[in-house]
Amino acid sequence: MSTAYCMIVVGIIFTIMYILMEKYMKVRIGLKPEEYSKQERKYDELKN
């Protein structure tokens, strides 16, 4: 297999991995501040 074909295959694999990770992370990160539990927000006041 030539280098060009290997780079195309690697690019396709990483693109598929990126899409799958994006779908996995979409529901797990980026909550609104009011959606976090009190335990997770207990140090917010220290930022000010």
DRENVOLUM-167533 format. One record per atom (N, C-alpha, C): residue number from 1; atom name; x, y, z; residue in one letter. Coordinates in Angstrom, 3 decimals, padded with zeros to 6 digits. Layout:
<pts>
pos NUM	site CA	x X	y Y	z Z	code A
...
</pts>
This chain:
<pts>
pos 1	site N	x 000.849	y -001.181	z 000.000	code M
pos 1	site CA	x 000.000	y 000.000	z 000.000	code M
pos 1	site C	x 000.896	y 001.245	z 000.000	code M
pos 2	site N	x 000.610	y 002.161	z -000.881	code S
pos 2	site CA	x 001.454	y 003.349	z -000.946	code S
pos 2	site C	x 001.140	y 004.320	z 000.191	code S
pos 3	site N	x 002.008	y 005.278	z 000.370	code T
pos 3	site CA	x 001.863	y 006.249	z 001.449	code T
pos 3	site C	x 000.583	y 007.062	z 001.300	code T
pos 4	site N	x 000.240	y 007.420	z 000.088	code A
pos 4	site CA	x -000.968	y 008.226	z -000.136	code A
pos 4	site C	x -002.215	y 007.474	z 000.314	code A
pos 5	site N	x -002.316	y 006.204	z -000.006	code Y
pos 5	site CA	x -003.478	y 005.419	z 000.406	code Y
pos 5	site C	x -003.514	y 005.241	z 001.929	code Y
pos 6	site N	x -002.351	y 005.058	z 002.534	code C
pos 6	site CA	x -002.299	y 004.933	z 003.992	code C
pos 6	site C	x -002.779	y 006.215	z 004.658	code C
pos 7	site N	x -002.380	y 007.361	z 004.144	code M
pos 7	site CA	x -002.804	y 008.633	z 004.727	code M
pos 7	site C	x -004.309	y 008.835	z 004.555	code M
pos 8	site N	x -004.868	y 008.403	z 003.453	code I
pos 8	site CA	x -006.315	y 008.505	z 003.248	code I
pos 8	site C	x -007.044	y 007.619	z 004.248	code I
pos 9	site N	x -006.569	y 006.391	z 004.442	code V
pos 9	site CA	x -007.192	y 005.466	z 005.387	code V
pos 9	site C	x -007.100	y 006.014	z 006.810	code V
pos 10	site N	x -005.928	y 006.520	z 007.192	code V
pos 10	site CA	x -005.749	y 007.078	z 008.530	code V
pos 10	site C	x -006.665	y 008.288	z 008.721	code V
pos 11	site N	x -006.774	y 009.140	z 007.710	code G
pos 11	site CA	x -007.659	y 010.300	z 007.789	code G
pos 11	site C	x -009.107	y 009.909	z 007.964	code G
pos 12	site N	x -009.555	y 008.889	z 007.249	code I
pos 12	site CA	x -010.935	y 008.414	z 007.373	code I
pos 12	site C	x -011.172	y 007.841	z 008.769	code I
pos 13	site N	x -010.215	y 007.079	z 009.284	code I
pos 13	site CA	x -010.358	y 006.485	z 010.611	code I
pos 13	site C	x -010.462	y 007.567	z 011.671	code I
pos 14	site N	x -009.584	y 008.590	z 011.606	code F
pos 14	site CA	x -009.636	y 009.657	z 012.596	code F
pos 14	site C	x -010.909	y 010.494	z 012.469	code F
pos 15	site N	x -011.413	y 010.676	z 011.260	code T
pos 15	site CA	x -012.668	y 011.400	z 011.079	code T
pos 15	site C	x -013.821	y 010.644	z 011.727	code T
pos 16	site N	x -013.867	y 009.347	z 011.541	code I
pos 16	site CA	x -014.916	y 008.525	z 012.151	code I
pos 16	site C	x -014.791	y 008.561	z 013.670	code I
pos 17	site N	x -013.563	y 008.467	z 014.185	code M
pos 17	site CA	x -013.360	y 008.541	z 015.635	code M
pos 17	site C	x -013.807	y 009.893	z 016.183	code M
pos 18	site N	x -013.520	y 010.975	z 015.474	code Y
pos 18	site CA	x -013.923	y 012.314	z 015.910	code Y
pos 18	site C	x -015.439	y 012.430	z 015.960	code Y
pos 19	site N	x -016.125	y 011.935	z 014.955	code I
pos 19	site CA	x -017.589	y 012.005	z 014.916	code I
pos 19	site C	x -018.190	y 011.191	z 016.066	code I
pos 20	site N	x -017.658	y 010.001	z 016.319	code L
pos 20	site CA	x -018.169	y 009.177	z 017.412	code L
pos 20	site C	x -017.921	y 009.829	z 018.767	code L
pos 21	site N	x -016.728	y 010.427	z 018.969	code M
pos 21	site CA	x -016.454	y 011.105	z 020.237	code M
pos 21	site C	x -017.347	y 012.321	z 020.422	code M
pos 22	site N	x -017.625	y 013.046	z 019.354	code E
pos 22	site CA	x -018.496	y 014.215	z 019.436	code E
pos 22	site C	x -019.897	y 013.811	z 019.851	code E
pos 23	site N	x -020.405	y 012.722	z 019.297	code K
pos 23	site CA	x -021.733	y 012.243	z 019.678	code K
pos 23	site C	x -021.742	y 011.754	z 021.131	code K
pos 24	site N	x -020.678	y 011.113	z 021.577	code Y
pos 24	site CA	x -020.585	y 010.625	z 022.954	code Y
pos 24	site C	x -020.519	y 011.786	z 023.949	code Y
pos 25	site N	x -019.742	y 012.813	z 023.634	code M
pos 25	site CA	x -019.521	y 013.912	z 024.559	code M
pos 25	site C	x -020.659	y 014.924	z 024.575	code M
pos 26	site N	x -021.448	y 014.982	z 023.531	code K
pos 26	site CA	x -022.484	y 016.005	z 023.427	code K
pos 26	site C	x -023.458	y 015.975	z 024.597	code K
pos 27	site N	x -023.804	y 014.795	z 025.083	code V
pos 27	site CA	x -024.775	y 014.687	z 026.179	code V
pos 27	site C	x -024.102	y 014.713	z 027.552	code V
pos 28	site N	x -022.757	y 014.749	z 027.596	code R
pos 28	site CA	x -022.067	y 014.654	z 028.876	code R
pos 28	site C	x -021.366	y 015.937	z 029.310	code R
pos 29	site N	x -021.151	y 016.870	z 028.414	code I
pos 29	site CA	x -020.482	y 018.115	z 028.783	code I
pos 29	site C	x -021.354	y 019.300	z 028.394	code I
pos 30	site N	x -021.050	y 020.436	z 028.978	code G
pos 30	site CA	x -021.739	y 021.646	z 028.595	code G
pos 30	site C	x -023.082	y 021.855	z 029.260	code G
pos 31	site N	x -023.230	y 021.423	z 030.502	code L
pos 31	site CA	x -024.489	y 021.631	z 031.198	code L
pos 31	site C	x -024.665	y 023.107	z 031.531	code L
pos 32	site N	x -025.904	y 023.523	z 031.687	code K
pos 32	site CA	x -026.193	y 024.865	z 032.153	code K
pos 32	site C	x -025.852	y 024.935	z 033.644	code K
pos 33	site N	x -025.489	y 026.124	z 034.143	code P
pos 33	site CA	x -025.083	y 026.210	z 035.560	code P
pos 33	site C	x -026.131	y 025.684	z 036.533	code P
pos 34	site N	x -027.398	y 025.894	z 036.261	code E
pos 34	site CA	x -028.430	y 025.424	z 037.189	code E
pos 34	site C	x -028.638	y 023.906	z 037.131	code E
pos 35	site N	x -028.075	y 023.242	z 036.148	code E
pos 35	site CA	x -028.225	y 021.795	z 036.029	code E
pos 35	site C	x -027.184	y 021.025	z 036.844	code E
pos 36	site N	x -026.153	y 021.709	z 037.330	code Y
pos 36	site CA	x -025.142	y 021.048	z 038.141	code Y
pos 36	site C	x -025.667	y 020.848	z 039.562	code Y
pos 37	site N	x -025.189	y 019.814	z 040.222	code S
pos 37	site CA	x -025.627	y 019.551	z 041.590	code S
pos 37	site C	x -024.975	y 020.545	z 042.546	code S
pos 38	site N	x -025.526	y 020.623	z 043.752	code K
pos 38	site CA	x -024.979	y 021.532	z 044.754	code K
pos 38	site C	x -023.550	y 021.143	z 045.111	code K
pos 39	site N	x -023.266	y 019.865	z 045.140	code Q
pos 39	site CA	x -021.914	y 019.372	z 045.435	code Q
pos 39	site C	x -020.917	y 019.878	z 044.387	code Q
pos 40	site N	x -021.318	y 019.878	z 043.127	code E
pos 40	site CA	x -020.416	y 020.318	z 042.069	code E
pos 40	site C	x -020.224	y 021.830	z 042.069	code E
pos 41	site N	x -021.156	y 022.578	z 042.630	code R
pos 41	site CA	x -021.083	y 024.032	z 042.607	code R
pos 41	site C	x -020.557	y 024.638	z 043.906	code R
pos 42	site N	x -020.127	y 023.832	z 044.856	code K
pos 42	site CA	x -019.806	y 024.359	z 046.180	code K
pos 42	site C	x -018.603	y 025.297	z 046.177	code K
pos 43	site N	x -017.730	y 025.248	z 045.194	code Y
pos 43	site CA	x -016.563	y 026.122	z 045.152	code Y
pos 43	site C	x -016.740	y 027.291	z 044.181	code Y
pos 44	site N	x -017.906	y 027.485	z 043.602	code D
pos 44	site CA	x -018.131	y 028.588	z 042.675	code D
pos 44	site C	x -017.923	y 029.946	z 043.334	code D
pos 45	site N	x -018.282	y 030.076	z 044.608	code E
pos 45	site CA	x -018.161	y 031.351	z 045.289	code E
pos 45	site C	x -016.695	y 031.758	z 045.469	code E
pos 46	site N	x -015.779	y 030.810	z 045.471	code L
pos 46	site CA	x -014.364	y 031.111	z 045.659	code L
pos 46	site C	x -013.745	y 031.799	z 044.447	code L
pos 47	site N	x -014.381	y 031.704	z 043.285	code K
pos 47	site CA	x -013.858	y 032.330	z 042.073	code K
pos 47	site C	x -013.927	y 033.840	z 042.149	code K
pos 48	site N	x -014.885	y 034.390	z 042.850	code N
pos 48	site CA	x -015.082	y 035.855	z 042.871	code N
pos 48	site C	x -014.083	y 036.551	z 043.681	code N
</pts>
